[in-house]
Amino acid sequence: MLNQIKSLRIVLSLLIVGISYQISLGQCDTINQPNVFNESEYFANMNWDPIDDAVSYDIRYRMQGATDWIDDNTTDTIYTFINLMACASYEVQVKVNCSASDSGFGTSSFFTTKGCGQCLDLDYCESFGNMTDQIYIDSFGMSSIQNLSGDNGGYENFANTYTTELLAGSSYNFSLLFGSPVNVNSYSKIWIDYNMDGDFEDDNELVFDQGEAQANIQIDSSFTVPDTIVEGMTRMRVSTTRSAINFEGQGPCDMLTNGEVEDYCVNLANFLGECFNVTGLDTTFLSQTQVSIIWDAFEDPGNGIGYNYQYKELEQADDEWEVASTLDTFADFNTLTACVTYEFQVRTICKFDSSDWSPSLVIRTKGCSTDLEELSEDLSNVTLYPNPVNDAFFLEFYALKSEDLTIELIDQTGRVVKNYQMQMTPGRNQFSFNQLENLGSGLYYLRMRSPQKQLVRKFTKF
């Protein structure tokens, strides 16, 4: 009888374990469009509903347009993003790791960090047309804003789509074209939040008032920006309504019986400072699979807000760049391929635009069977002058021994454009290089090669 009881206990235990095991193999639910909240310039938070069988959660995110993901893992159902770029749009996905399987990454959520200026960071009052069957804004044009918007059902926010720069004291022409299925009078107004306080109520912020309702289908007019303004991105509101009389009560926060409202961003500036190109691009570390690069900081700290960098294999097409962003003046690349030549470029991100991409830095990773040792062990006081170079330059150094020396001038694509055969001797050596007037302007590399070693210096030709 005792043995029967023991056997029964074992069977029940196995059944209980089996049931528990089956439960643990339950569905590993997918997390779609996780909730992102409390976005700031450089941080954001995200949360999602817990999954019963979850062991952990994989997070991956990237700037919109980038190829590479940034990966992380957590056991919580809330996650904080750090070191984000201000005024940048991101995509994020979550994957659930369960005890016996995973869900795969769910559909993406998208968010934009603050720091784009008051236009996007502030909450402006609502204003829209309840109907557009009698009149709507068909197009609006001013400076670089040329928007053939059509009927958007009473309101559309184009703040992320169209923008233009407005300079203090300058006048700007604009054109409003209406869609009007029936012949009605219209009344239009335009506001700009000049002091960036989140409303259009200040004295000078009504920049255009039609003044009289008219049965016209187009308005061509202008306004002048005040001489003294607060610099930055702010909101502009364009409003058109059907009106049988002069509709002086049409305010920036009104609901229009029949009409349409459009919002835009404008950059207010006393002077549009130059967005300087990146200089001083160089490498600080090189191995078979890793490269570290650095560059000089902003020339105008007040205008620059970050950097884009991009890289690709030298022979790849121009549309195959891998692009990322940073606030630092360096970048590390840790998943490269041995003995492959890569091309790196950097540009400055400014408040209102971006600089041109820098000249390419061309680097071949180590791991080639022909890799040479560093020649600097046998040389000292290596000097190339003058630098920048016009039509000629001198190369001076001290050597420990006599040896044949090949000197090559290499352009940014890795092509050898000049080749010299020299003989170095113990002590001080000086060589001159003339007749360089046919070389185009830009960055060049001087490579010194002995039979087993090499040394590289760079110079600029103007």
C-alpha positions as CSV (number, residue, x, y, z in Angstrom):
1,M,0.0,0.0,0.0
2,L,2.9,2.4,0.8
3,N,4.5,1.7,-2.5
4,Q,1.2,2.4,-4.3
5,I,1.0,5.8,-2.5
6,K,4.6,6.6,-3.5
7,S,3.9,5.6,-7.1
8,L,0.7,7.8,-7.1
9,R,2.7,10.8,-5.8
10,I,5.3,10.3,-8.6
11,V,2.6,10.2,-11.3
12,L,0.9,13.3,-9.9
13,S,4.3,15.1,-9.7
14,L,5.0,14.2,-13.3
15,L,1.6,15.4,-14.4
16,I,2.1,18.7,-12.5
17,V,5.5,19.1,-14.1
18,G,4.1,18.3,-17.5
19,I,1.3,20.8,-17.1
20,S,3.8,23.5,-15.9
21,Y,6.1,22.7,-18.8
22,Q,3.2,23.1,-21.3
23,I,2.2,26.4,-19.7
24,S,5.8,27.6,-20.0
25,L,5.7,26.8,-23.7
26,G,2.7,29.1,-24.2
27,Q,2.5,31.8,-26.8
28,C,5.3,34.3,-26.8
29,D,3.3,37.4,-27.6
30,T,4.6,40.1,-29.9
31,I,5.0,43.7,-28.8
32,N,3.9,46.1,-31.5
33,Q,4.4,49.9,-31.5
34,P,5.7,50.3,-27.9
35,N,4.7,53.5,-26.1
36,V,7.4,56.2,-26.3
37,F,7.0,59.2,-23.9
38,N,8.7,62.1,-22.1
39,E,11.0,62.8,-25.1
40,S,13.7,65.5,-24.4
41,E,16.6,66.7,-26.5
42,Y,18.9,63.7,-25.6
43,F,16.6,61.2,-23.8
44,A,13.3,59.4,-24.2
45,N,11.4,56.7,-22.3
46,M,9.5,53.7,-23.6
47,N,7.2,51.1,-21.9
48,W,5.0,48.2,-22.9
49,D,2.6,45.7,-21.3
50,P,4.4,42.8,-19.6
51,I,4.4,39.4,-21.3
52,D,3.7,36.5,-18.9
53,D,6.3,34.1,-20.2
54,A,8.9,36.8,-20.9
55,V,12.5,36.2,-19.6
56,S,13.9,39.4,-21.1
57,Y,13.3,41.9,-23.9
58,D,15.6,42.9,-26.8
59,I,15.5,46.6,-27.8
60,R,16.8,47.9,-31.1
61,Y,16.6,51.5,-32.4
62,R,18.2,53.7,-35.0
63,M,17.9,57.1,-36.6
64,Q,15.4,57.1,-39.4
65,G,17.3,56.5,-42.7
66,A,20.2,54.7,-41.0
67,T,20.9,51.0,-41.8
68,D,22.6,49.8,-38.6
69,W,20.6,49.2,-35.4
70,I,21.7,49.9,-31.9
71,D,20.9,46.9,-29.7
72,D,20.2,46.5,-26.0
73,N,18.5,44.1,-23.6
74,T,16.4,44.5,-20.4
75,T,14.3,42.5,-18.0
76,D,12.0,45.5,-17.3
77,T,9.0,46.8,-19.2
78,I,10.3,50.3,-19.2
79,Y,13.4,51.5,-21.1
80,T,15.3,54.8,-21.2
81,F,17.1,55.9,-24.3
82,I,20.2,58.0,-23.6
83,N,22.7,60.0,-25.7
84,L,20.2,60.7,-28.5
85,M,20.6,63.5,-31.0
86,A,18.5,66.6,-30.5
87,C,15.8,67.1,-33.1
88,A,16.3,63.7,-34.6
89,S,13.7,61.1,-35.6
90,Y,14.2,57.5,-34.4
91,E,12.7,54.1,-35.1
92,V,12.4,51.5,-32.3
93,Q,11.4,47.8,-32.1
94,V,11.0,45.3,-29.2
95,K,11.4,41.5,-29.2
96,V,10.2,39.2,-26.4
97,N,12.5,36.4,-25.3
98,C,10.4,33.7,-23.7
99,S,11.6,30.5,-21.9
100,A,11.4,28.4,-25.0
101,S,11.2,30.8,-28.0
102,D,11.1,34.5,-28.9
103,S,8.4,36.6,-30.6
104,G,10.6,38.2,-33.2
105,F,10.7,42.0,-33.4
106,G,7.3,43.7,-33.5
107,T,6.2,46.6,-35.6
108,S,8.1,49.9,-35.1
109,S,7.3,53.0,-33.1
110,F,8.7,56.3,-34.2
111,F,9.6,59.4,-32.2
112,T,11.4,62.7,-32.5
113,T,13.5,64.2,-29.8
114,K,13.1,67.8,-28.8
115,G,15.6,70.5,-29.6
116,C,14.1,71.4,-33.0
117,G,13.0,74.8,-31.7
118,Q,9.8,76.1,-30.3
119,C,7.9,75.3,-33.5
120,L,7.8,71.6,-32.8
121,D,8.5,71.5,-29.1
122,L,5.6,73.8,-28.0
123,D,1.9,72.8,-27.9
124,Y,0.0,75.3,-30.0
125,C,-3.8,75.8,-29.8
126,E,-5.9,73.9,-32.3
127,S,-7.6,75.7,-35.2
128,F,-9.3,73.9,-38.1
129,G,-12.2,74.1,-40.6
130,N,-15.2,71.8,-39.8
131,M,-15.9,71.6,-43.5
132,T,-14.1,72.3,-46.7
133,D,-16.8,71.8,-49.3
134,Q,-16.9,75.5,-50.1
135,I,-13.4,76.7,-49.6
136,Y,-9.9,75.3,-48.7
137,I,-6.2,76.2,-49.2
138,D,-5.1,74.7,-52.5
139,S,-1.5,75.9,-52.3
140,F,0.7,78.2,-50.3
141,G,4.0,79.6,-51.6
142,M,6.6,81.7,-49.7
143,S,10.4,81.7,-50.3
144,S,11.4,78.0,-50.2
145,I,7.9,76.8,-49.1
146,Q,6.1,75.9,-52.3
147,N,3.3,73.6,-51.1
148,L,0.6,72.3,-53.4
149,S,-1.4,71.0,-50.5
150,G,-4.9,70.5,-51.8
151,D,-7.9,69.8,-49.6
152,N,-6.7,68.3,-46.3
153,G,-10.1,68.2,-44.6
154,G,-9.8,71.4,-42.6
155,Y,-6.3,71.3,-41.1
156,E,-2.8,70.0,-41.9
157,N,0.5,70.4,-40.0
158,F,3.3,70.9,-42.4
159,A,5.8,71.9,-39.7
160,N,7.9,68.8,-40.3
161,T,7.7,69.0,-44.1
162,Y,8.1,72.5,-45.2
163,T,10.2,75.3,-43.7
164,T,12.1,78.4,-44.7
165,E,14.4,81.1,-43.2
166,L,13.2,84.6,-42.4
167,L,15.7,87.3,-41.7
168,A,15.1,90.2,-39.3
169,G,14.0,93.4,-41.2
170,S,13.4,91.6,-44.5
171,S,10.2,91.5,-46.6
172,Y,8.7,88.3,-48.0
173,N,6.2,87.8,-50.8
174,F,3.7,85.0,-50.5
175,S,0.9,83.5,-52.6
176,L,-2.3,81.8,-51.4
177,L,-4.4,79.9,-53.9
178,F,-7.9,78.7,-52.9
179,G,-9.9,75.7,-53.9
180,S,-13.5,76.9,-54.1
181,P,-16.1,74.5,-55.6
182,V,-18.7,77.2,-55.3
183,N,-18.4,81.0,-55.7
184,V,-18.0,82.3,-52.1
185,N,-16.2,85.2,-50.4
186,S,-13.0,84.3,-48.5
187,Y,-11.1,85.9,-45.6
188,S,-7.5,85.0,-44.8
189,K,-5.0,85.8,-42.1
190,I,-1.4,84.7,-41.3
191,W,0.3,84.7,-37.9
192,I,3.9,84.1,-36.8
193,D,4.9,83.4,-33.2
194,Y,7.8,85.9,-33.1
195,N,8.5,85.7,-29.4
196,M,8.2,81.9,-29.4
197,D,5.9,81.7,-26.4
198,G,3.5,79.1,-27.9
199,D,0.7,81.5,-29.0
200,F,-0.2,84.0,-31.7
201,E,-1.6,86.7,-29.3
202,D,1.2,89.3,-29.2
203,D,0.8,92.6,-30.9
204,N,3.0,92.1,-34.0
205,E,2.2,88.4,-34.6
206,L,-0.7,88.9,-37.0
207,V,1.6,89.4,-40.1
208,F,-1.2,89.5,-42.7
209,D,-4.9,90.4,-42.4
210,Q,-6.9,90.5,-45.7
211,G,-9.0,93.3,-44.3
212,E,-12.0,92.7,-46.6
213,A,-13.8,89.5,-47.6
214,Q,-13.5,89.0,-51.4
215,A,-14.6,86.5,-54.0
216,N,-11.1,85.8,-55.1
217,I,-9.3,82.6,-55.8
218,Q,-5.7,83.8,-55.1
219,I,-4.0,86.3,-52.9
220,D,-0.5,87.7,-53.6
221,S,0.8,89.9,-50.9
222,S,3.8,90.4,-48.5
223,F,4.9,91.1,-44.9
224,T,8.0,92.4,-43.2
225,V,9.8,90.7,-40.3
226,P,10.5,93.0,-37.4
227,D,14.0,94.4,-37.0
228,T,14.4,92.7,-33.6
229,I,13.4,89.1,-33.2
230,V,14.2,86.0,-31.1
231,E,16.3,83.6,-33.2
232,G,15.2,80.1,-33.7
233,M,12.5,77.8,-35.2
234,T,8.9,79.0,-34.6
235,R,5.4,78.4,-35.8
236,M,3.6,80.1,-38.7
237,R,-0.2,79.6,-39.1
238,V,-2.1,80.3,-42.4
239,S,-5.9,80.5,-42.1
240,T,-8.7,80.9,-44.7
241,T,-12.4,80.8,-44.1
242,R,-15.6,81.4,-46.0
243,S,-17.1,84.8,-45.1
244,A,-19.9,86.9,-46.4
245,I,-18.7,89.9,-44.4
246,N,-15.4,91.2,-43.1
247,F,-14.6,88.5,-40.6
248,E,-12.6,90.4,-38.1
249,G,-13.3,87.8,-35.4
250,Q,-11.3,85.1,-37.2
251,G,-8.6,84.3,-34.5
252,P,-5.6,81.9,-34.6
253,C,-7.4,79.4,-32.3
254,D,-10.9,79.5,-33.9
255,M,-12.9,76.6,-35.3
256,L,-14.0,77.6,-38.8
257,T,-17.4,76.7,-40.1
258,N,-16.0,76.3,-43.6
259,G,-12.4,76.8,-44.4
260,E,-8.9,75.4,-43.7
261,V,-5.8,76.0,-41.6
262,E,-2.2,75.1,-42.3
263,D,0.8,75.3,-40.0
264,Y,4.5,75.7,-41.0
265,C,7.8,76.1,-39.3
266,V,10.0,79.2,-40.1
267,N,13.6,79.8,-38.9
268,L,14.0,83.3,-37.5
269,A,17.5,84.7,-37.7
270,N,19.3,88.0,-37.5
271,F,22.1,86.4,-39.6
272,L,22.3,82.9,-41.1
273,G,25.8,81.9,-39.8
274,E,27.9,79.7,-42.0
275,C,27.8,75.9,-41.4
276,F,31.5,75.1,-41.6
277,N,32.8,72.0,-43.2
278,V,34.6,69.4,-41.1
279,T,38.4,69.6,-41.1
280,G,41.2,67.5,-39.5
281,L,39.7,64.1,-40.4
282,D,42.2,61.5,-39.4
283,T,42.6,58.0,-38.0
284,T,43.7,57.2,-34.4
285,F,43.4,53.3,-34.4
286,L,43.6,50.7,-37.1
287,S,43.4,46.9,-36.9
288,Q,42.0,44.1,-39.1
289,T,38.4,44.8,-38.1
290,Q,38.4,48.1,-36.3
291,V,39.0,51.8,-37.2
292,S,38.8,54.9,-35.1
293,I,38.6,58.4,-36.6
294,I,38.7,61.9,-35.2
295,W,38.1,65.4,-36.6
296,D,38.2,69.0,-35.4
297,A,35.4,70.5,-33.4
298,F,33.0,73.2,-34.7
299,E,34.5,76.5,-35.8
300,D,31.2,78.1,-34.7
301,P,30.0,76.4,-31.5
302,G,26.9,78.5,-31.5
303,N,25.7,77.2,-34.9
304,G,26.9,73.6,-35.0
305,I,24.7,71.0,-33.1
306,G,26.2,67.7,-34.1
307,Y,27.8,65.6,-36.8
308,N,26.8,63.0,-39.4
309,Y,29.4,60.4,-40.5
310,Q,29.3,57.9,-43.3
311,Y,31.4,55.1,-44.6
312,K,31.5,52.4,-47.3
313,E,33.9,50.1,-49.1
314,L,35.8,52.2,-51.6
315,E,34.5,50.4,-54.7
316,Q,30.8,50.5,-53.6
317,A,28.2,52.7,-55.3
318,D,27.5,56.1,-53.8
319,D,24.1,55.1,-52.6
320,E,25.5,52.4,-50.3
321,W,26.9,54.6,-47.6
322,E,26.3,53.6,-44.0
323,V,25.2,56.8,-42.2
324,A,25.1,57.6,-38.4
325,S,25.2,60.7,-36.2
326,T,27.1,61.7,-33.1
327,L,27.7,64.7,-30.7
328,D,31.4,63.7,-30.4
329,T,34.3,64.5,-32.6
330,F,35.3,60.9,-33.0
331,A,33.7,57.6,-34.2
332,D,34.6,53.9,-33.8
333,F,33.9,51.2,-36.4
334,N,34.2,47.7,-34.9
335,T,32.8,45.3,-37.5
336,L,34.9,46.0,-40.6
337,T,36.5,43.3,-42.8
338,A,40.3,42.6,-42.8
339,C,42.3,43.9,-45.8
340,V,39.5,46.0,-47.3
341,T,39.8,49.7,-48.3
342,Y,37.1,51.9,-46.7
343,E,36.1,55.5,-47.4
344,F,35.0,57.8,-44.5
345,Q,33.3,61.2,-44.6
346,V,31.9,63.6,-41.9
347,R,29.8,66.7,-42.1
348,T,28.5,69.3,-39.6
349,I,24.9,69.5,-38.6
350,C,23.9,73.1,-37.9
351,K,20.7,74.7,-36.6
352,F,19.2,75.3,-40.0
353,D,21.1,73.2,-42.4
354,S,24.2,70.9,-42.9
355,S,27.6,71.4,-44.3
356,D,29.1,69.6,-47.3
357,W,30.6,66.2,-46.7
358,S,34.3,66.4,-45.9
359,P,36.9,65.1,-48.3
360,S,37.1,61.3,-48.0
361,L,39.5,59.6,-45.6
362,V,40.6,56.4,-47.3
363,I,41.9,53.6,-45.0
364,R,42.7,50.0,-45.7
365,T,42.2,47.7,-42.7
366,K,45.1,45.4,-41.6
367,G,45.3,41.7,-42.3
368,C,46.7,41.7,-45.8
369,S,49.5,39.3,-46.6
370,T,51.6,42.3,-47.8
371,D,51.2,44.5,-44.6
372,L,54.4,46.2,-43.7
373,E,55.8,47.1,-40.3
374,E,55.9,50.8,-39.3
375,L,59.0,52.5,-40.8
376,S,59.0,55.1,-38.0
377,E,61.2,52.8,-35.9
378,D,64.1,53.6,-38.3
379,L,63.3,57.3,-38.8
380,S,62.9,60.4,-36.6
381,N,61.9,64.0,-37.0
382,V,60.0,63.4,-40.1
383,T,58.9,66.8,-41.5
384,L,56.9,67.7,-44.6
385,Y,56.9,71.4,-45.4
386,P,55.4,73.7,-46.4
387,N,52.0,72.2,-45.7
388,P,49.6,73.2,-47.4
389,V,51.6,72.7,-50.6
390,N,51.6,74.8,-53.8
391,D,53.9,73.5,-56.5
392,A,56.7,72.0,-54.4
393,F,57.5,70.7,-50.9
394,F,60.4,69.3,-48.9
395,L,60.6,66.0,-46.9
396,E,63.2,65.9,-44.2
397,F,64.0,63.1,-41.7
398,Y,66.9,61.4,-39.8
399,A,67.6,57.7,-40.6
400,L,69.5,55.0,-38.7
401,K,70.8,53.1,-41.8
402,S,71.1,53.1,-45.6
403,E,68.2,51.7,-47.4
404,D,66.3,52.0,-50.7
405,L,63.2,54.1,-50.3
406,T,60.0,54.4,-52.5
407,I,58.0,57.5,-52.0
408,E,54.4,57.6,-53.4
409,L,51.9,60.4,-53.5
410,I,48.3,59.1,-53.1
411,D,45.0,60.9,-53.7
412,Q,41.8,60.5,-51.7
413,T,40.6,57.6,-53.9
414,G,43.8,55.5,-53.1
415,R,45.3,56.1,-56.5
416,V,49.1,56.6,-56.7
417,V,49.6,59.8,-58.7
418,K,53.4,60.2,-58.2
419,N,56.2,57.7,-57.6
420,Y,59.8,58.4,-56.6
421,Q,62.8,56.1,-56.0
422,M,65.2,57.4,-53.3
423,Q,68.2,56.2,-51.4
424,M,68.3,57.2,-47.7
425,T,71.5,57.3,-45.7
426,P,72.3,57.4,-42.0
427,G,71.8,60.8,-40.5
428,R,69.9,63.8,-41.9
429,N,68.1,63.3,-45.3
430,Q,66.3,65.9,-47.3
431,F,64.4,65.4,-50.5
432,S,62.6,68.0,-52.7
433,F,59.5,67.3,-54.7
434,N,58.7,69.8,-57.6
435,Q,56.4,70.2,-60.5
436,L,53.2,69.5,-58.6
437,E,51.2,72.2,-60.3
438,N,49.2,69.5,-62.3
439,L,47.9,67.9,-59.1
440,G,44.3,69.0,-58.2
441,S,43.5,70.7,-55.0
442,G,42.7,68.5,-52.0
443,L,44.0,66.1,-49.5
444,Y,46.9,63.7,-50.4
445,Y,49.0,61.1,-48.6
446,L,52.7,60.7,-48.8
447,R,53.7,57.0,-48.3
448,M,57.4,56.1,-47.6
449,R,58.2,52.4,-48.2
450,S,61.3,50.5,-47.6
451,P,61.4,46.8,-48.6
452,Q,59.8,45.7,-45.3
453,K,58.3,48.8,-43.7
454,Q,56.2,51.9,-44.5
455,L,55.3,55.3,-43.1
456,V,52.4,57.6,-44.1
457,R,52.0,61.4,-43.8
458,K,49.3,63.6,-45.3
459,F,49.3,67.0,-46.9
460,T,47.0,69.5,-48.5
461,K,47.5,70.7,-52.1
462,F,45.9,74.1,-52.9
